[in-house]
Amino acid sequence: MNDRFFSDSVQYQAVLLNLEKNNGQLKCALCGKILVSKSECHFDHILAYAKGGKSSLDNCQILCSICNLSKSDKDMQDFLLEEKAKRFMAGENIEVDITSSQKNSSITNEKMTKERFDEIVSEFIKNKGDIKKVDFTRDKNGLPSVAYVTKYYGTMNELKLAFGIKPDVVWNRDDIWKCLVDYSKLNPDFKQADLVKANNLPSLPCVLSHFPEYKNFSDIKIALGLELNYELWSKEKVVEACKKYLKTNNKITQKDLKKENGLPTAKVIYNYFGTMQNFQKEIGSKVSKSREFISKEELVAETEKIVCKWGATFKSRNAFLDVFPYSLSVIMRRFGSFDSFIEQTNIKLINTKKAKYTKQEVDDSILMYLKEGNPIPTSAKQLSSLNLPSVSTIMRFYDNWKEPFIIFMKMLSFTSK
Protein backbone atom coordinates (compact mmCIF):
# COMPACT_ATOMS: atom_id res chain seq x y z
CA MET A 1 0.00 0.00 0.00
CA ASN A 2 1.32 3.47 -0.94
CA ASP A 3 1.79 5.35 2.35
CA ARG A 4 1.60 8.68 0.50
CA PHE A 5 -2.19 8.48 0.71
CA PHE A 6 -4.31 8.78 3.85
CA SER A 7 -6.15 5.61 4.84
CA ASP A 8 -9.95 5.52 4.88
CA SER A 9 -9.97 5.64 8.69
CA VAL A 10 -7.74 8.75 8.75
CA GLN A 11 -9.94 10.47 6.15
CA TYR A 12 -13.04 9.62 8.17
CA GLN A 13 -11.52 11.01 11.39
CA ALA A 14 -10.36 14.16 9.57
CA VAL A 15 -13.92 14.75 8.28
CA LEU A 16 -15.34 14.15 11.75
CA LEU A 17 -12.92 16.62 13.38
CA ASN A 18 -13.62 19.22 10.68
CA LEU A 19 -17.40 18.90 11.21
CA GLU A 20 -17.01 19.18 14.99
CA LYS A 21 -14.80 22.25 14.64
CA ASN A 22 -17.18 23.99 12.21
CA ASN A 23 -20.53 23.23 13.90
CA GLY A 24 -21.62 20.52 11.49
CA GLN A 25 -20.30 22.09 8.27
CA LEU A 26 -17.33 20.82 6.29
CA LYS A 27 -14.97 23.68 5.45
CA CYS A 28 -11.65 24.17 3.71
CA ALA A 29 -8.97 24.58 6.41
CA LEU A 30 -7.43 27.54 4.54
CA CYS A 31 -10.14 29.63 2.87
CA GLY A 32 -13.18 28.44 4.83
CA LYS A 33 -15.18 27.45 1.74
CA ILE A 34 -18.07 25.09 2.58
CA LEU A 35 -17.60 21.65 0.98
CA VAL A 36 -20.65 19.48 0.28
CA SER A 37 -19.29 16.34 -1.42
CA LYS A 38 -16.27 14.09 -1.16
CA SER A 39 -15.21 15.00 -4.71
CA GLU A 40 -14.63 18.59 -3.52
CA CYS A 41 -12.41 17.48 -0.62
CA HIS A 42 -8.66 17.14 -0.89
CA PHE A 43 -6.94 15.43 2.03
CA ASP A 44 -3.69 17.33 2.36
CA HIS A 45 -0.44 16.77 4.28
CA ILE A 46 0.15 19.73 6.64
CA LEU A 47 3.86 18.87 6.59
CA ALA A 48 4.35 17.94 2.93
CA TYR A 49 4.86 14.25 2.18
CA ALA A 50 7.86 15.22 0.01
CA LYS A 51 9.44 16.74 3.15
CA GLY A 52 8.88 13.68 5.33
CA GLY A 53 5.31 14.35 6.48
CA LYS A 54 3.44 11.21 7.55
CA SER A 55 0.00 10.15 6.32
CA SER A 56 -1.41 10.30 9.86
CA LEU A 57 -4.41 12.09 11.34
CA ASP A 58 -2.37 14.79 13.09
CA ASN A 59 -0.80 15.66 9.71
CA CYS A 60 -4.05 15.68 7.72
CA GLN A 61 -6.24 18.65 6.78
CA ILE A 62 -9.12 19.08 4.34
CA LEU A 63 -8.71 21.67 1.57
CA CYS A 64 -10.81 22.77 -1.38
CA SER A 65 -9.36 22.12 -4.85
CA ILE A 66 -8.17 25.72 -5.35
CA CYS A 67 -6.26 25.87 -2.04
CA ASN A 68 -4.85 22.41 -2.60
CA LEU A 69 -3.48 23.35 -6.02
CA SER A 70 -2.07 26.60 -4.64
CA LYS A 71 -0.33 24.84 -1.79
CA SER A 72 0.99 21.98 -3.96
CA ASP A 73 3.75 20.06 -2.13
CA LYS A 74 4.73 22.95 0.11
CA ASP A 75 5.00 22.55 3.86
CA MET A 76 1.98 24.24 5.46
CA GLN A 77 4.18 26.65 7.41
CA ASP A 78 6.15 27.56 4.25
CA PHE A 79 2.90 28.11 2.34
CA LEU A 80 1.47 30.41 5.01
CA LEU A 81 4.72 32.37 5.19
CA GLU A 82 4.73 32.80 1.40
CA GLU A 83 1.12 34.03 1.50
CA LYS A 84 1.99 36.46 4.29
CA ALA A 85 5.03 37.70 2.34
CA LYS A 86 2.82 38.33 -0.73
CA ARG A 87 0.34 40.36 1.36
CA PHE A 88 3.17 42.35 2.95
CA MET A 89 4.72 43.19 -0.44
CA ALA A 90 1.27 44.24 -1.68
CA GLY A 91 1.16 46.85 1.06
CA GLU A 92 -1.01 45.02 3.62
CA ASN A 93 -0.24 45.04 7.35
CA ILE A 94 0.51 41.56 8.66
CA GLU A 95 -0.66 40.50 12.10
CA VAL A 96 1.37 38.62 14.66
CA ASP A 97 -0.34 35.23 15.02
CA ILE A 98 0.19 32.06 16.98
CA THR A 99 0.17 28.77 15.16
CA SER A 100 -2.15 26.02 16.34
CA SER A 101 0.83 23.86 17.23
CA GLN A 102 2.11 26.61 19.55
CA LYS A 103 -1.33 26.89 21.14
CA ASN A 104 -1.54 23.15 21.67
CA SER A 105 1.96 23.11 23.09
CA SER A 106 1.11 25.83 25.62
CA ILE A 107 -2.02 23.92 26.72
CA THR A 108 -0.10 20.66 27.06
CA ASN A 109 2.69 22.24 29.04
CA GLU A 110 0.58 24.44 31.31
CA LYS A 111 0.28 23.60 34.99
CA MET A 112 -3.06 21.97 35.77
CA THR A 113 -4.50 24.40 38.29
CA LYS A 114 -7.95 23.95 39.83
CA GLU A 115 -9.19 26.87 37.73
CA ARG A 116 -7.99 25.25 34.52
CA PHE A 117 -9.33 21.84 35.60
CA ASP A 118 -12.76 23.39 36.30
CA GLU A 119 -12.73 25.14 32.93
CA ILE A 120 -12.06 21.89 31.04
CA VAL A 121 -14.61 19.89 33.05
CA SER A 122 -17.22 22.64 32.68
CA GLU A 123 -16.80 22.63 28.89
CA PHE A 124 -17.14 18.84 28.80
CA ILE A 125 -20.33 18.91 30.90
CA LYS A 126 -21.73 21.68 28.71
CA ASN A 127 -21.33 19.47 25.64
CA LYS A 128 -22.24 16.09 27.18
CA GLY A 129 -24.70 17.03 29.93
CA ASP A 130 -23.03 14.70 32.46
CA ILE A 131 -19.63 13.38 33.48
CA LYS A 132 -18.54 9.99 34.81
CA LYS A 133 -15.31 8.67 36.26
CA VAL A 134 -14.68 6.57 33.14
CA ASP A 135 -14.74 9.77 31.04
CA PHE A 136 -11.41 10.78 32.60
CA THR A 137 -9.77 7.56 31.32
CA ARG A 138 -10.71 7.97 27.64
CA ASP A 139 -8.14 9.72 25.49
CA LYS A 140 -10.79 11.00 23.07
CA ASN A 141 -12.35 13.23 25.74
CA GLY A 142 -9.26 15.36 26.31
CA LEU A 143 -9.89 15.46 30.06
CA PRO A 144 -7.12 15.69 32.68
CA SER A 145 -6.12 12.64 34.71
CA VAL A 146 -8.70 11.26 37.15
CA ALA A 147 -6.10 11.95 39.86
CA TYR A 148 -7.12 15.64 39.68
CA VAL A 149 -10.68 14.68 40.67
CA THR A 150 -9.32 13.30 43.94
CA LYS A 151 -6.91 16.19 44.36
CA TYR A 152 -9.48 18.97 43.93
CA TYR A 153 -12.80 17.34 44.92
CA GLY A 154 -12.08 14.10 46.75
CA THR A 155 -14.85 12.07 45.04
CA MET A 156 -16.83 12.09 41.81
CA ASN A 157 -20.02 12.84 43.74
CA GLU A 158 -18.45 15.98 45.24
CA LEU A 159 -17.35 17.05 41.75
CA LYS A 160 -20.86 16.46 40.36
CA LEU A 161 -22.45 18.49 43.16
CA ALA A 162 -20.03 21.36 42.48
CA PHE A 163 -21.12 21.43 38.83
CA GLY A 164 -24.84 21.10 39.54
CA ILE A 165 -25.19 17.46 38.51
CA LYS A 166 -27.24 15.01 40.54
CA PRO A 167 -24.68 12.74 42.23
CA ASP A 168 -24.75 8.97 42.04
CA VAL A 169 -26.66 7.12 44.75
CA VAL A 170 -24.67 6.58 47.94
CA TRP A 171 -25.63 3.06 48.90
CA ASN A 172 -26.05 1.60 52.37
CA ARG A 173 -26.69 -2.01 53.38
CA ASP A 174 -30.45 -1.65 54.00
CA ASP A 175 -31.15 0.21 50.74
CA ILE A 176 -29.11 -2.29 48.72
CA TRP A 177 -30.98 -5.28 50.09
CA LYS A 178 -34.39 -3.65 49.58
CA CYS A 179 -33.54 -2.90 45.92
CA LEU A 180 -32.27 -6.45 45.33
CA VAL A 181 -35.39 -7.99 46.88
CA ASP A 182 -37.77 -5.71 44.93
CA TYR A 183 -35.96 -6.35 41.64
CA SER A 184 -35.77 -10.13 42.16
CA LYS A 185 -39.55 -10.32 42.76
CA LEU A 186 -40.19 -8.78 39.34
CA ASN A 187 -37.28 -10.55 37.63
CA PRO A 188 -36.88 -14.16 38.85
CA ASP A 189 -34.24 -14.71 36.13
CA PHE A 190 -32.04 -12.16 37.89
CA LYS A 191 -28.55 -12.07 36.28
CA GLN A 192 -25.29 -10.48 37.34
CA ALA A 193 -25.47 -8.25 34.25
CA ASP A 194 -28.63 -6.69 35.72
CA LEU A 195 -26.62 -5.02 38.48
CA VAL A 196 -26.36 -1.66 36.72
CA LYS A 197 -27.40 1.92 37.34
CA ALA A 198 -30.06 1.72 34.58
CA ASN A 199 -31.97 -0.79 36.75
CA ASN A 200 -31.55 1.40 39.86
CA LEU A 201 -29.26 -1.27 41.28
CA PRO A 202 -25.73 -1.07 42.70
CA SER A 203 -22.80 -2.79 40.98
CA LEU A 204 -21.64 -6.23 42.12
CA PRO A 205 -18.45 -4.83 43.78
CA CYS A 206 -20.67 -2.37 45.68
CA VAL A 207 -22.97 -5.19 46.89
CA LEU A 208 -20.07 -7.41 47.95
CA SER A 209 -18.35 -4.54 49.79
CA HIS A 210 -21.51 -4.02 51.91
CA PHE A 211 -22.15 -7.78 52.30
CA PRO A 212 -18.76 -9.40 52.99
CA GLU A 213 -20.54 -12.64 53.97
CA TYR A 214 -21.20 -13.22 50.26
CA LYS A 215 -18.31 -14.22 48.01
CA ASN A 216 -20.00 -13.94 44.61
CA PHE A 217 -23.27 -13.38 42.76
CA SER A 218 -24.31 -17.01 43.29
CA ASP A 219 -24.32 -16.43 47.05
CA ILE A 220 -26.53 -13.37 46.55
CA LYS A 221 -29.04 -15.32 44.42
CA ILE A 222 -29.21 -18.09 47.01
CA ALA A 223 -29.79 -15.54 49.78
CA LEU A 224 -32.60 -14.01 47.70
CA GLY A 225 -34.18 -17.44 47.34
CA LEU A 226 -33.65 -17.56 43.57
CA GLU A 227 -32.82 -20.68 41.57
CA LEU A 228 -29.39 -20.91 39.95
CA ASN A 229 -29.37 -21.62 36.22
CA TYR A 230 -25.84 -22.99 36.42
CA GLU A 231 -24.05 -25.61 38.47
CA LEU A 232 -22.48 -24.76 41.80
CA TRP A 233 -19.29 -26.75 42.32
CA SER A 234 -18.87 -28.33 45.73
CA LYS A 235 -15.54 -29.97 46.49
CA GLU A 236 -17.19 -33.39 46.24
CA LYS A 237 -18.65 -32.59 42.80
CA VAL A 238 -15.25 -31.33 41.63
CA VAL A 239 -13.52 -34.59 42.63
CA GLU A 240 -16.28 -36.71 41.08
CA ALA A 241 -16.23 -34.85 37.73
CA CYS A 242 -12.43 -34.85 37.54
CA LYS A 243 -12.07 -38.56 38.32
CA LYS A 244 -14.59 -39.27 35.57
CA TYR A 245 -12.47 -37.20 33.15
CA LEU A 246 -9.34 -39.12 34.22
CA LYS A 247 -10.82 -42.41 33.00
CA THR A 248 -9.96 -41.34 29.44
CA ASN A 249 -7.04 -39.03 30.29
CA ASN A 250 -4.07 -39.73 32.54
CA LYS A 251 -3.69 -36.10 33.59
CA ILE A 252 -5.72 -32.93 34.16
CA THR A 253 -3.87 -29.66 33.59
CA GLN A 254 -5.11 -26.10 33.88
CA LYS A 255 -5.83 -26.03 30.13
CA ASP A 256 -8.34 -28.88 30.57
CA LEU A 257 -10.40 -26.99 33.15
CA LYS A 258 -13.28 -25.73 31.04
CA LYS A 259 -17.02 -26.22 30.75
CA GLU A 260 -16.93 -28.20 27.50
CA ASN A 261 -14.89 -30.90 29.27
CA GLY A 262 -17.48 -31.09 32.04
CA LEU A 263 -14.95 -29.62 34.47
CA PRO A 264 -14.94 -26.58 36.78
CA THR A 265 -12.79 -23.53 36.10
CA ALA A 266 -9.27 -23.09 37.47
CA LYS A 267 -10.63 -20.51 39.93
CA VAL A 268 -12.79 -23.21 41.56
CA ILE A 269 -9.78 -25.54 41.79
CA TYR A 270 -7.58 -22.94 43.45
CA ASN A 271 -10.37 -22.02 45.89
CA TYR A 272 -10.64 -25.64 47.10
CA PHE A 273 -7.10 -27.00 46.70
CA GLY A 274 -4.72 -24.04 46.77
CA THR A 275 -2.44 -25.32 43.98
CA MET A 276 -2.75 -27.47 40.87
CA GLN A 277 -0.31 -29.96 42.39
CA ASN A 278 -2.48 -30.48 45.52
CA PHE A 279 -5.54 -30.91 43.30
CA GLN A 280 -3.79 -33.40 40.99
CA LYS A 281 -2.55 -35.50 43.93
CA GLU A 282 -6.04 -35.66 45.48
CA ILE A 283 -7.79 -36.86 42.33
CA GLY A 284 -5.04 -39.28 41.30
CA SER A 285 -3.82 -37.33 38.26
CA LYS A 286 -0.27 -37.22 36.99
CA VAL A 287 1.24 -34.26 38.86
CA SER A 288 2.63 -31.28 36.94
CA LYS A 289 6.07 -30.00 37.80
CA SER A 290 5.88 -27.36 40.50
CA ARG A 291 6.67 -23.97 39.02
CA GLU A 292 8.86 -22.99 41.99
CA PHE A 293 11.51 -25.50 40.85
CA ILE A 294 11.58 -24.70 37.13
CA SER A 295 14.74 -22.79 36.35
CA LYS A 296 15.42 -20.41 33.49
CA GLU A 297 17.86 -22.96 32.06
CA GLU A 298 15.14 -25.65 32.07
CA LEU A 299 12.79 -23.36 30.17
CA VAL A 300 15.48 -22.67 27.56
CA ALA A 301 16.18 -26.41 27.25
CA GLU A 302 12.46 -27.16 26.75
CA THR A 303 12.27 -24.40 24.14
CA GLU A 304 15.13 -25.97 22.21
CA LYS A 305 13.22 -29.29 22.17
CA ILE A 306 10.14 -27.47 20.86
CA VAL A 307 12.19 -25.78 18.13
CA CYS A 308 13.68 -29.12 17.04
CA LYS A 309 10.20 -30.62 16.75
CA TRP A 310 8.06 -27.69 15.54
CA GLY A 311 10.50 -25.05 14.27
CA ALA A 312 11.10 -21.57 15.70
CA THR A 313 8.17 -19.75 14.04
CA PHE A 314 4.64 -19.82 15.50
CA LYS A 315 1.41 -18.16 14.44
CA SER A 316 0.83 -16.52 17.82
CA ARG A 317 1.79 -16.63 21.49
CA ASN A 318 -1.11 -18.99 22.19
CA ALA A 319 0.04 -21.32 19.41
CA PHE A 320 3.45 -21.56 21.08
CA LEU A 321 1.98 -22.08 24.57
CA ASP A 322 -0.23 -24.90 23.24
CA VAL A 323 2.87 -27.05 22.63
CA PHE A 324 5.02 -25.67 25.48
CA PRO A 325 4.87 -27.80 28.66
CA TYR A 326 4.92 -24.86 31.08
CA SER A 327 2.47 -22.01 31.64
CA LEU A 328 2.86 -18.35 30.72
CA SER A 329 3.15 -17.42 34.41
CA VAL A 330 6.26 -19.63 34.75
CA ILE A 331 7.85 -17.88 31.77
CA MET A 332 6.98 -14.46 33.22
CA ARG A 333 8.50 -15.35 36.59
CA ARG A 334 11.80 -16.35 35.03
CA PHE A 335 12.13 -13.84 32.17
CA GLY A 336 10.09 -10.87 33.37
CA SER A 337 8.01 -10.75 30.17
CA PHE A 338 7.06 -13.01 27.28
CA ASP A 339 8.75 -10.59 24.84
CA SER A 340 12.03 -10.98 26.72
CA PHE A 341 11.62 -14.77 26.63
CA ILE A 342 11.09 -15.04 22.86
CA GLU A 343 13.92 -12.57 22.23
CA GLN A 344 16.38 -14.67 24.26
CA THR A 345 15.21 -17.99 22.80
CA ASN A 346 14.90 -16.70 19.20
CA ILE A 347 11.23 -17.68 18.91
CA LYS A 348 9.39 -15.81 16.12
CA LEU A 349 5.68 -14.96 16.23
CA ILE A 350 3.72 -14.10 13.07
CA ASN A 351 0.86 -12.37 14.90
CA THR A 352 1.76 -10.27 17.92
CA LYS A 353 -0.53 -8.21 20.11
CA LYS A 354 0.42 -4.59 20.59
CA ALA A 355 0.68 -3.45 24.20
CA LYS A 356 -0.84 -0.09 23.32
CA TYR A 357 -2.64 1.20 20.24
CA THR A 358 -3.07 4.72 18.95
CA LYS A 359 -6.56 5.66 17.77
CA GLN A 360 -5.44 5.48 14.16
CA GLU A 361 -4.09 1.95 14.70
CA VAL A 362 -7.38 0.89 16.32
CA ASP A 363 -9.36 2.31 13.38
CA ASP A 364 -7.03 0.81 10.78
CA SER A 365 -7.15 -2.68 12.31
CA ILE A 366 -10.97 -2.63 12.50
CA LEU A 367 -11.30 -1.25 8.96
CA MET A 368 -8.94 -3.88 7.57
CA TYR A 369 -10.90 -6.60 9.36
CA LEU A 370 -14.22 -5.36 7.88
CA LYS A 371 -12.75 -4.83 4.39
CA GLU A 372 -11.86 -8.52 4.31
CA GLY A 373 -15.59 -9.24 4.43
CA ASN A 374 -15.75 -10.25 8.08
CA PRO A 375 -18.92 -9.58 10.11
CA ILE A 376 -19.07 -7.42 13.24
CA PRO A 377 -18.08 -9.65 16.21
CA THR A 378 -21.10 -10.71 18.26
CA SER A 379 -19.19 -10.77 21.54
CA ALA A 380 -16.33 -8.81 23.07
CA LYS A 381 -14.71 -12.15 23.93
CA GLN A 382 -14.09 -12.74 20.20
CA LEU A 383 -11.81 -9.71 19.78
CA SER A 384 -8.67 -11.42 21.04
CA SER A 385 -9.11 -14.54 18.88
CA LEU A 386 -9.71 -12.32 15.83
CA ASN A 387 -6.44 -10.44 16.46
CA LEU A 388 -8.30 -7.17 17.11
CA PRO A 389 -7.62 -4.60 19.85
CA SER A 390 -9.13 -5.42 23.25
CA VAL A 391 -12.37 -3.96 24.64
CA SER A 392 -10.46 -1.69 27.04
CA THR A 393 -8.27 -0.40 24.19
CA ILE A 394 -11.24 0.38 21.91
CA MET A 395 -13.11 2.10 24.75
CA ARG A 396 -10.22 4.51 25.29
CA PHE A 397 -11.49 6.15 22.10
CA TYR A 398 -15.17 5.12 21.82
CA ASP A 399 -18.19 4.93 24.13
CA ASN A 400 -18.66 1.19 23.51
CA TRP A 401 -16.59 -1.43 21.72
CA LYS A 402 -19.08 -2.00 18.87
CA GLU A 403 -19.27 1.69 17.89
CA PRO A 404 -16.27 1.78 15.47
CA PHE A 405 -17.39 -1.48 13.81
CA ILE A 406 -20.84 0.00 13.13
CA ILE A 407 -19.41 3.34 11.92
CA PHE A 408 -16.94 1.74 9.51
CA MET A 409 -19.42 -0.87 8.29
CA LYS A 410 -21.80 1.95 7.33
CA MET A 411 -18.95 3.86 5.71
CA LEU A 412 -17.91 0.83 3.65
CA SER A 413 -21.52 0.17 2.62
CA PHE A 414 -21.85 3.77 1.46
CA THR A 415 -18.59 3.84 -0.53
CA SER A 416 -19.38 0.51 -2.22
CA LYS A 417 -22.60 1.89 -3.76
TIMARTI-137512 format. One record per residue (C-alpha): residue in three letters; x, y, z. Coordinates in steps of 0.5 Angstrom, whole numbers, padded with zeros to 4 digits, always signed. Layout:
<rs>
ALAXYZ...
</rs>
This chain:
<rs>
MET+0000+0000+0000ASN+0003+0007-0002ASP+0004+0011+0005ARG+0003+0017+0001PHE-0004+0017+0001PHE-0009+0018+0008SER-0012+0011+0010ASP-0020+0011+0010SER-0020+0011+0017VAL-0015+0017+0018GLN-0020+0021+0012TYR-0026+0019+0016GLN-0023+0022+0023ALA-0021+0028+0019VAL-0028+0030+0017LEU-0031+0028+0024LEU-0026+0033+0027ASN-0027+0038+0021LEU-0035+0038+0022GLU-0034+0038+0030LYS-0030+0045+0029ASN-0034+0048+0024ASN-0041+0046+0028GLY-0043+0041+0023GLN-0041+0044+0017LEU-0035+0042+0013LYS-0030+0047+0011CYS-0023+0048+0007ALA-0018+0049+0013LEU-0015+0055+0009CYS-0020+0059+0006GLY-0026+0057+0010LYS-0030+0055+0003ILE-0036+0050+0005LEU-0035+0043+0002VAL-0041+0039+0001SER-0039+0033-0003LYS-0033+0028-0002SER-0030+0030-0009GLU-0029+0037-0007CYS-0025+0035-0001HIS-0017+0034-0002PHE-0014+0031+0004ASP-0007+0035+0005HIS-0001+0034+0009ILE+0000+0039+0013LEU+0008+0038+0013ALA+0009+0036+0006TYR+0010+0028+0004ALA+0016+0030+0000LYS+0019+0033+0006GLY+0018+0027+0011GLY+0011+0029+0013LYS+0007+0022+0015SER+0000+0020+0013SER-0003+0021+0020LEU-0009+0024+0023ASP-0005+0030+0026ASN-0002+0031+0019CYS-0008+0031+0015GLN-0012+0037+0014ILE-0018+0038+0009LEU-0017+0043+0003CYS-0022+0046-0003SER-0019+0044-0010ILE-0016+0051-0011CYS-0013+0052-0004ASN-0010+0045-0005LEU-0007+0047-0012SER-0004+0053-0009LYS-0001+0050-0004SER+0002+0044-0008ASP+0007+0040-0004LYS+0009+0046+0000ASP+0010+0045+0008MET+0004+0048+0011GLN+0008+0053+0015ASP+0012+0055+0009PHE+0006+0056+0005LEU+0003+0061+0010LEU+0009+0065+0010GLU+0009+0066+0003GLU+0002+0068+0003LYS+0004+0073+0009ALA+0010+0075+0005LYS+0006+0077-0001ARG+0001+0081+0003PHE+0006+0085+0006MET+0009+0086-0001ALA+0003+0088-0003GLY+0002+0094+0002GLU-0002+0090+0007ASN+0000+0090+0015ILE+0001+0083+0017GLU-0001+0081+0024VAL+0003+0077+0029ASP-0001+0070+0030ILE+0000+0064+0034THR+0000+0058+0030SER-0004+0052+0033SER+0002+0048+0034GLN+0004+0053+0039LYS-0003+0054+0042ASN-0003+0046+0043SER+0004+0046+0046SER+0002+0052+0051ILE-0004+0048+0053THR+0000+0041+0054ASN+0005+0044+0058GLU+0001+0049+0063LYS+0001+0047+0070MET-0006+0044+0072THR-0009+0049+0077LYS-0016+0048+0080GLU-0018+0054+0075ARG-0016+0050+0069PHE-0019+0044+0071ASP-0026+0047+0073GLU-0025+0050+0066ILE-0024+0044+0062VAL-0029+0040+0066SER-0034+0045+0065GLU-0034+0045+0058PHE-0034+0038+0058ILE-0041+0038+0062LYS-0043+0043+0057ASN-0043+0039+0051LYS-0044+0032+0054GLY-0049+0034+0060ASP-0046+0029+0065ILE-0039+0027+0067LYS-0037+0020+0070LYS-0031+0017+0073VAL-0029+0013+0066ASP-0029+0020+0062PHE-0023+0022+0065THR-0020+0015+0063ARG-0021+0016+0055ASP-0016+0019+0051LYS-0022+0022+0046ASN-0025+0026+0051GLY-0019+0031+0053LEU-0020+0031+0060PRO-0014+0031+0065SER-0012+0025+0069VAL-0017+0023+0074ALA-0012+0024+0080TYR-0014+0031+0079VAL-0021+0029+0081THR-0019+0027+0088LYS-0014+0032+0089TYR-0019+0038+0088TYR-0026+0035+0090GLY-0024+0028+0094THR-0030+0024+0090MET-0034+0024+0084ASN-0040+0026+0087GLU-0037+0032+0090LEU-0035+0034+0084LYS-0042+0033+0081LEU-0045+0037+0086ALA-0040+0043+0085PHE-0042+0043+0078GLY-0050+0042+0079ILE-0050+0035+0077LYS-0054+0030+0081PRO-0049+0025+0084ASP-0049+0018+0084VAL-0053+0014+0090VAL-0049+0013+0096TRP-0051+0006+0098ASN-0052+0003+0105ARG-0053-0004+0107ASP-0061-0003+0108ASP-0062+0000+0101ILE-0058-0005+0097TRP-0062-0011+0100LYS-0069-0007+0099CYS-0067-0006+0092LEU-0065-0013+0091VAL-0071-0016+0094ASP-0076-0011+0090TYR-0072-0013+0083SER-0072-0020+0084LYS-0079-0021+0086LEU-0080-0018+0079ASN-0075-0021+0075PRO-0074-0028+0078ASP-0068-0029+0072PHE-0064-0024+0076LYS-0057-0024+0073GLN-0051-0021+0075ALA-0051-0017+0068ASP-0057-0013+0071LEU-0053-0010+0077VAL-0053-0003+0073LYS-0055+0004+0075ALA-0060+0003+0069ASN-0064-0002+0074ASN-0063+0003+0080LEU-0059-0003+0083PRO-0051-0002+0085SER-0046-0006+0082LEU-0043-0012+0084PRO-0037-0010+0088CYS-0041-0005+0091VAL-0046-0010+0094LEU-0040-0015+0096SER-0037-0009+0100HIS-0043-0008+0104PHE-0044-0016+0105PRO-0038-0019+0106GLU-0041-0025+0108TYR-0042-0026+0101LYS-0037-0028+0096ASN-0040-0028+0089PHE-0047-0027+0086SER-0049-0034+0087ASP-0049-0033+0094ILE-0053-0027+0093LYS-0058-0031+0089ILE-0058-0036+0094ALA-0060-0031+0100LEU-0065-0028+0095GLY-0068-0035+0095LEU-0067-0035+0087GLU-0066-0041+0083LEU-0059-0042+0080ASN-0059-0043+0072TYR-0052-0046+0073GLU-0048-0051+0077LEU-0045-0050+0084TRP-0039-0054+0085SER-0038-0057+0091LYS-0031-0060+0093GLU-0034-0067+0092LYS-0037-0065+0086VAL-0030-0063+0083VAL-0027-0069+0085GLU-0033-0073+0082ALA-0032-0070+0075CYS-0025-0070+0075LYS-0024-0077+0077LYS-0029-0079+0071TYR-0025-0074+0066LEU-0019-0078+0068LYS-0022-0085+0066THR-0020-0083+0059ASN-0014-0078+0061ASN-0008-0079+0065LYS-0007-0072+0067ILE-0011-0066+0068THR-0008-0059+0067GLN-0010-0052+0068LYS-0012-0052+0060ASP-0017-0058+0061LEU-0021-0054+0066LYS-0027-0051+0062LYS-0034-0052+0061GLU-0034-0056+0055ASN-0030-0062+0059GLY-0035-0062+0064LEU-0030-0059+0069PRO-0030-0053+0074THR-0026-0047+0072ALA-0019-0046+0075LYS-0021-0041+0080VAL-0026-0046+0083ILE-0020-0051+0084TYR-0015-0046+0087ASN-0021-0044+0092TYR-0021-0051+0094PHE-0014-0054+0093GLY-0009-0048+0094THR-0005-0051+0088MET-0005-0055+0082GLN-0001-0060+0085ASN-0005-0061+0091PHE-0011-0062+0087GLN-0008-0067+0082LYS-0005-0071+0088GLU-0012-0071+0091ILE-0016-0074+0085GLY-0010-0079+0083SER-0008-0075+0077LYS-0001-0074+0074VAL+0002-0069+0078SER+0005-0063+0074LYS+0012-0060+0076SER+0012-0055+0081ARG+0013-0048+0078GLU+0018-0046+0084PHE+0023-0051+0082ILE+0023-0049+0074SER+0029-0046+0073LYS+0031-0041+0067GLU+0036-0046+0064GLU+0030-0051+0064LEU+0026-0047+0060VAL+0031-0045+0055ALA+0032-0053+0055GLU+0025-0054+0054THR+0025-0049+0048GLU+0030-0052+0044LYS+0026-0059+0044ILE+0020-0055+0042VAL+0024-0052+0036CYS+0027-0058+0034LYS+0020-0061+0034TRP+0016-0055+0031GLY+0021-0050+0029ALA+0022-0043+0031THR+0016-0040+0028PHE+0009-0040+0031LYS+0003-0036+0029SER+0002-0033+0036ARG+0004-0033+0043ASN-0002-0038+0044ALA+0000-0043+0039PHE+0007-0043+0042LEU+0004-0044+0049ASP+0000-0050+0046VAL+0006-0054+0045PHE+0010-0051+0051PRO+0010-0056+0057TYR+0010-0050+0062SER+0005-0044+0063LEU+0006-0037+0061SER+0006-0035+0069VAL+0013-0039+0070ILE+0016-0036+0064MET+0014-0029+0066ARG+0017-0031+0073ARG+0024-0033+0070PHE+0024-0028+0064GLY+0020-0022+0067SER+0016-0022+0060PHE+0014-0026+0055ASP+0017-0021+0050SER+0024-0022+0053PHE+0023-0030+0053ILE+0022-0030+0046GLU+0028-0025+0044GLN+0033-0029+0049THR+0030-0036+0046ASN+0030-0033+0038ILE+0022-0035+0038LYS+0019-0032+0032LEU+0011-0030+0032ILE+0007-0028+0026ASN+0002-0025+0030THR+0004-0021+0036LYS-0001-0016+0040LYS+0001-0009+0041ALA+0001-0007+0048LYS-0002+0000+0047TYR-0005+0002+0040THR-0006+0009+0038LYS-0013+0011+0036GLN-0011+0011+0028GLU-0008+0004+0029VAL-0015+0002+0033ASP-0019+0005+0027ASP-0014+0002+0022SER-0014-0005+0025ILE-0022-0005+0025LEU-0023-0003+0018MET-0018-0008+0015TYR-0022-0013+0019LEU-0028-0011+0016LYS-0025-0010+0009GLU-0024-0017+0009GLY-0031-0018+0009ASN-0031-0020+0016PRO-0038-0019+0020ILE-0038-0015+0026PRO-0036-0019+0032THR-0042-0021+0037SER-0038-0022+0043ALA-0033-0018+0046LYS-0029-0024+0048GLN-0028-0025+0040LEU-0024-0019+0040SER-0017-0023+0042SER-0018-0029+0038LEU-0019-0025+0032ASN-0013-0021+0033LEU-0017-0014+0034PRO-0015-0009+0040SER-0018-0011+0046VAL-0025-0008+0049SER-0021-0003+0054THR-0017-0001+0048ILE-0022+0001+0044MET-0026+0004+0050ARG-0020+0009+0051PHE-0023+0012+0044TYR-0030+0010+0044ASP-0036+0010+0048ASN-0037+0002+0047TRP-0033-0003+0043LYS-0038-0004+0038GLU-0039+0003+0036PRO-0033+0004+0031PHE-0035-0003+0028ILE-0042+0000+0026ILE-0039+0007+0024PHE-0034+0003+0019MET-0039-0002+0017LYS-0044+0004+0015MET-0038+0008+0011LEU-0036+0002+0007SER-0043+0000+0005PHE-0044+0008+0003THR-0037+0008-0001SER-0039+0001-0004LYS-0045+0004-0008
</rs>
